[in-house]
Amino acid sequence: MLGFIVRRLISAALVVVLTSMLVFTLFYKGPSDPAMDLCQANNHCTPAKLHLLEHDMGLDLSLPKAYGQFIGGLFHSRTMNFGTPIACPAPCLGISYSNREPITSQLIHKYPATLVLALGGAFIELVLGIGIGVYTARYKGGFFDRFMVGSTLVVQAIPYYLIALLVWIFLTLKFPIFPQSAEGFSITGNPGATFHMFALPWLLIGVTGAANYIRYTRGQMIETMGEDYVRTATAKGLPARTVLFKHSLRAAIAPVVTIFGLDLAVLLTGTIFTEQIFGIDGFGRWSILSMRTPIDFPVLTANTLLTAIIIVLANLVVDIFYSFLDPRVRIS
């Protein structure tokens, strides 16, 4: 088991390093010129001012040297110039072009909202999806089963952003049951206020996401309940609850856990539509705002790298957890 984890850790580290090199190269050598954008945003942009701005932003360095400085900033502080020196403490992900603030401090400020939103929505979608999926599989062919299968198809057929927009219009504007935005959120604030702010986004993510897990769980449960060992357990006279949860669900849950791990990683990297519609100042909304002209390349680089790290770690955790559920993974 230890060897399995070590191999996965080495693979994950290599993927993160290669991803960081690719992302930095794409943004550093991209077609856009952030120095020109910033220079033209001010009056009287001259070649001398443009050259000085490129030097201050480090855009006149060679790619290996610029990447080396970027990686070095993760381990020790840097001082970056934008007309005036700006200190960037470690781990330094760069300085934002838009507000001249260290990206790490902005990330610490904005990511908790995305974290709270993602964990709450993921919990609801997993509980609803698995619970309803098991129930529909247990009573396959009944009215509730047919109703839920049809409902999940309807939910999946409608674009998520349209559902989110309609929910926001009707439940915050037309019928003001929930607040229109999560302005003023603080991770250390009142838990009751946090629940009130995030209740509707949590339900939205949970209900729409549960549609997938209902179908996944139902299909896996129906397949597992037809296995010989499940029929044998039933023939031995074991209680139906024991057969359903101990024998059927344990075998059927592994693929669902794999999908959930990847879905959770996507939620943790920013629920862009949800944050934008519900006014949540989170990671995803921050990434979208950084694409406005002039494009904030340091923010985009840092956010893309963090997204890659989260997805790689999610795959790593899923692989390890899956190996506990199915020992054949470790043997292979």
Secondary structure, DSSP 4 states (H G I P E B T S, - for coil): -HHHHHHHHHHHHHHHHHHHHHHHHHHHTSS--HHHHHHHHSSS--HHHHHHHHHHHTTTS-HHHHHHHHHHTTTS-EEEESSSEEEEPSS---B-TTT--BHHHHHHHHHHHHHHHHHHHHHHHHHHHHHHHHHHHHTTTSHHHHHHHHHHHHHHHS-HHHHHHHHHIIIIIIS-SS-S--TT--TTS-HHHHHHHHHHHHHHHHHHHHHHHHHHHHHHHHHHHTSHHHHHHHHTT--HHHIIIIIIIHHHHHHHHHHHHHHHHHHHT--HHHHHHTT--SHHHHHHHTTSSSP-HHHHHHHHHHHHHHHHHHHHHHHHHHHHH-THHHH-
